Amino acid sequence: MDLKDQRLAFIGVGNMGRAILEGLLSQGAASAENIRVRTRRAERSAEVAAKLGVTASASSADAVRDAQIVVLAVKPQILPQILDELQGVNSEALYISVAAGISSQTIESILGQVRVVRAMPNTPALIGEGATALSGGAFARPEDLQLAKSIFDRVGLSVIVEEEHLDAVTGLSGSGPAYLMLIIEAFADAGVKVGLHREVAQALAVQTIRGSARLQQVTGAHPGQLKDQVTSPGGTAIAGLHTLEQGGLRTTIINAVEEATRRARELGRRGSRD
């Protein structure tokens, strides 16, 4: 199905909603004249509309009324209120929600037997390097998932998972950029401590992480194998790795993902009306 022929509504055009919208438009995947946007502040909707050539709607209901695809790009705590506004407005559209922790069942309980696809993207989608997991609700069809995938493939890589795994995705790739920014900052601080200028240390830290990730992606080798290629007997890398293991880096990262996953589940329970 060609997205250019689809009428789209974006409810919320903050960082994530705008990243998806701009990704579609910049690659010519969707037509600006077929897109309506609505944010909580009318002036924000007008600003986005003026810059991107889309149409600003006076209300969420107005944006969604004749849409074929609705992207719900609002925060989890706001979504229930938005869904209340959309009750009975359009039961034929495909609803794609990026609200972390809010189940498709919760959305269906308010909107009825609508087709829902949940998406868990991350902030690198802002530069077309996102990682997104998708899952379908009770009434979603296989072609709905493929259509959603074609949207998120425009802003990075997307995969399809069972909905029960989306909270884990939130803890891993959804929250992951924050963990990695902390690691980059720590690397840069370490470089400064051992005598490098801040700008040099940060540039080297960023490129080392970027290059290492790309090396694994291109080769497909197990990370442990690539790690072993760097560690020579009695060398510097093994000495540094020993220190990281002593500090519990591996356990700490696992615990961080686990705790973020637990928090995503908690947010889902708070937003649920089941």
C-alpha positions in Angstrom: 0.0 0.0 0.0 1.4 3.4 -1.1 1.5 5.8 1.8 1.3 8.7 -0.6 -2.3 7.8 -1.2 -3.1 7.5 2.5 -4.7 10.2 4.7 -2.6 10.5 7.9 -3.3 12.2 11.2 -0.6 13.0 13.7 -1.8 13.6 17.2 1.2 15.0 18.9 4.2 16.4 17.0 6.8 16.6 19.7 10.3 15.1 19.1 9.1 11.7 18.2 6.0 12.6 16.3 7.9 15.2 14.3 10.8 12.8 13.6 8.4 10.3 12.1 6.5 13.0 10.1 9.7 14.6 8.8 11.1 11.2 7.9 8.1 10.4 5.8 8.1 13.8 4.1 11.8 14.1 3.5 11.9 10.7 1.7 8.7 11.4 -0.3 6.9 8.5 1.3 3.8 10.5 2.2 2.1 13.6 0.7 1.9 16.7 2.9 -1.5 17.6 1.5 -2.8 14.3 3.0 -1.5 14.9 6.5 -3.3 16.6 9.4 -1.6 17.5 12.7 -2.9 18.4 16.1 -1.0 19.3 19.3 -2.2 20.4 22.7 -1.3 24.0 21.7 -2.9 25.4 18.6 0.0 27.7 17.9 2.4 24.7 17.9 0.2 22.9 15.3 0.1 26.0 13.2 3.9 26.3 13.4 4.5 22.7 12.3 1.9 23.1 9.5 3.5 26.2 8.2 7.0 24.7 8.1 6.1 21.3 6.7 3.2 22.1 4.4 0.7 19.9 6.3 -2.7 21.0 7.7 -3.3 22.0 11.3 -6.5 20.8 12.8 -8.7 22.6 15.3 -9.1 19.4 17.4 -8.0 15.8 17.7 -11.4 14.6 16.5 -11.2 16.9 13.4 -7.7 15.6 12.5 -8.8 12.0 12.8 -12.2 12.1 11.3 -11.4 11.0 7.8 -7.9 9.6 8.4 -6.8 6.2 7.3 -3.8 6.1 9.5 -3.6 7.8 12.9 -0.3 8.2 14.7 -0.8 8.8 18.4 2.5 10.4 19.4 1.7 11.7 22.8 3.0 10.9 26.3 1.5 7.9 28.1 -0.2 10.1 30.8 -1.9 12.2 28.1 -3.1 9.3 25.9 -6.2 8.3 27.9 -7.5 11.9 27.6 -6.9 11.9 23.8 -8.6 8.6 23.4 -11.7 10.0 25.2 -11.8 12.8 22.7 -11.6 10.2 19.8 -14.4 7.9 21.0 -16.8 7.2 18.1 -15.0 9.4 15.7 -13.3 7.0 13.3 -13.4 3.2 13.8 -12.0 2.4 10.4 -8.5 3.9 10.8 -5.3 2.1 11.7 -4.1 3.6 15.0 -0.4 3.5 15.6 0.6 4.4 19.2 4.0 5.3 20.5 2.9 5.8 24.1 5.2 3.6 26.2 3.4 1.1 28.5 -0.1 1.7 27.2 -1.4 -1.7 25.9 -3.4 -2.1 22.7 -6.1 -3.6 24.9 -6.4 -0.3 26.8 -6.7 1.6 23.5 -9.3 -0.9 22.2 -11.3 -0.6 25.5 -11.9 3.1 24.8 -12.1 3.2 21.0 -13.7 -0.1 20.4 -12.7 -2.8 18.0 -10.2 -0.7 16.1 -7.0 -1.9 14.5 -4.1 -0.9 16.8 -0.3 -1.2 16.3 1.9 -0.2 19.2 5.4 1.1 18.4 8.4 1.6 20.7 10.9 3.9 18.9 13.9 5.7 20.3 15.3 9.2 20.0 17.9 8.4 17.3 14.9 8.3 15.0 15.4 12.1 15.0 18.3 11.6 12.7 17.0 8.6 10.8 18.8 6.1 13.0 16.1 4.9 15.2 15.4 1.4 16.6 11.7 0.6 16.7 9.7 -2.5 17.8 6.1 -3.0 16.6 3.3 -5.2 17.8 -0.3 -5.6 16.7 -3.4 -5.5 18.8 -6.3 -8.0 18.8 -7.9 -6.6 15.6 -4.7 -5.6 13.7 -4.1 -7.5 10.4 -0.7 -8.6 9.1 -0.8 -5.9 6.5 -1.3 -3.3 9.2 2.0 -4.4 10.8 3.7 -4.2 7.5 2.3 -0.7 6.8 3.5 0.5 10.2 6.9 -1.1 9.5 7.1 0.8 6.3 6.6 4.0 8.3 9.2 3.4 10.9 11.7 2.0 8.4 11.9 5.6 7.2 13.5 6.7 10.5 15.8 3.7 11.1 15.4 0.0 11.7 12.1 -1.6 12.8 11.3 -5.1 14.0 8.0 -6.9 14.8 7.6 -8.5 18.2 4.8 -9.9 20.4 3.2 -7.2 22.5 4.3 -8.9 25.7 7.9 -8.0 24.9 7.3 -4.3 24.3 8.1 -3.3 27.9 11.4 -5.1 27.6 12.1 -3.1 24.3 11.3 0.1 26.2 13.9 -0.9 28.9 16.5 -1.8 26.3 16.4 0.3 23.1 13.8 2.8 24.2 15.8 3.9 27.2 19.1 2.8 25.8 20.2 6.1 24.3 20.3 7.6 27.8 22.6 4.8 29.0 24.9 5.3 26.1 25.0 9.1 26.5 26.1 8.5 30.1 28.8 6.1 28.8 30.0 8.6 26.2 30.2 11.3 28.9 32.2 8.9 31.2 34.6 8.1 28.4 35.1 11.7 27.7 35.7 12.4 31.4 38.2 9.6 31.5 40.1 11.0 28.5 40.3 14.4 30.3 41.6 12.7 33.4 44.4 11.0 31.6 45.4 14.2 29.8 43.3 14.7 26.7 41.5 17.9 25.8 37.8 17.7 26.3 36.9 18.1 22.6 39.4 15.4 21.6 38.3 13.0 24.2 34.6 13.3 23.4 35.2 13.0 19.6 37.2 9.9 20.1 34.6 8.4 22.5 31.8 9.0 20.1 33.6 7.6 17.1 34.8 4.6 19.1 31.2 3.7 20.1 29.9 4.4 16.6 32.6 2.5 14.9 32.4 -0.5 17.2 28.6 -0.7 16.8 29.0 -0.5 13.0 31.7 -3.2 13.0 29.4 -5.6 14.8 26.5 -4.7 12.5 28.5 -5.2 9.3 30.4 -8.4 10.4 27.5 -10.0 12.3 30.2 -11.4 14.7 29.3 -12.1 18.3 30.3 -9.1 20.5 32.5 -11.4 22.6 34.4 -12.4 19.5 35.1 -8.8 18.5 36.1 -8.0 22.1 38.6 -10.8 22.1 40.1 -9.4 18.9 41.1 -6.3 20.9 42.5 -8.1 23.9 46.1 -9.3 23.6 47.8 -11.3 26.4 49.0 -9.0 29.1 47.8 -5.9 27.1 46.0 -2.7 27.9 42.5 -3.8 26.8 42.4 -6.8 29.1 43.6 -4.7 32.0 40.8 -2.2 31.3 38.2 -5.0 30.9 39.3 -6.5 34.3 38.5 -3.1 35.9 35.1 -2.9 34.3 34.2 -6.4 35.5 35.4 -5.5 39.0 33.1 -2.5 38.9 30.1 -4.7 37.9 29.5 -2.9 34.5 27.8 -5.9 33.0 25.5 -6.5 36.0 24.7 -2.8 36.3 23.6 -2.5 32.7 21.5 -5.6 33.0 19.9 -4.2 36.2 19.3 -0.9 34.4 17.4 -2.5 31.6 15.4 -4.7 34.0 14.5 -1.7 36.2 13.4 0.4 33.1 11.3 -2.5 32.0 9.6 -2.7 35.4 8.9 1.0 35.2 7.3 0.7 31.7 5.0 -2.0 33.1 4.1 0.2 36.0 3.3 3.1 33.7 1.1 0.7 31.7 -0.9 -0.3 34.7 -1.4 3.3 35.7 -2.7 4.2 32.2 -4.9 1.1 32.0 -8.6 1.1 32.6 -9.0 -2.6 32.4 
